[in-house]
Amino acid sequence: MIDKKVVEKFVNEWLEDKDYFLVGIEISPDDKIVVEIDHADGVWIEDCVALSRFIEDHLSRDEEDYELEVGSAGLGQPFKVAQQYVNFCGKSVEVLDADGRKYKGVLKSVDGNKFTVSVPEKVRKEGAKRPVTEDVDHEFEMDKVKYTKYIISFK
């Protein structure tokens, strides 16, 4: 079986001096290698091809037969690394917390492992007859939520 650390080393070599970042590498028991990369402005197919060729140039099919797939993280997919949170700051996201509650709002800030989402909620003001909608900040830890993902809007 192909070693994940070996593939990661090759990917990181290719990523050096580029604005891309590694999202994930998965290798199945039958040596299917899936590499996901991302970029703040999106991923170009030409770069996926270039990375694929770079990896293939460094792995020997004589030693291991493998299948290689290189692609982008995908817009509707849950975030896997902190850089994705940074890239989507100011954008609409959906968060499913550890208790199973969903929050939809704007990713306001990212600080280390923590991030803040501003969610429009109905709040009853003292002395007011009806609740008003205002943005309420909710802070989360990346490793304590079930998922966070970008909300695609066609407005």
Order of alpha helices (4+ residues) and beta strands (2+ residues): alpha-beta-beta-alpha-beta-alpha-beta-beta-beta-beta-beta
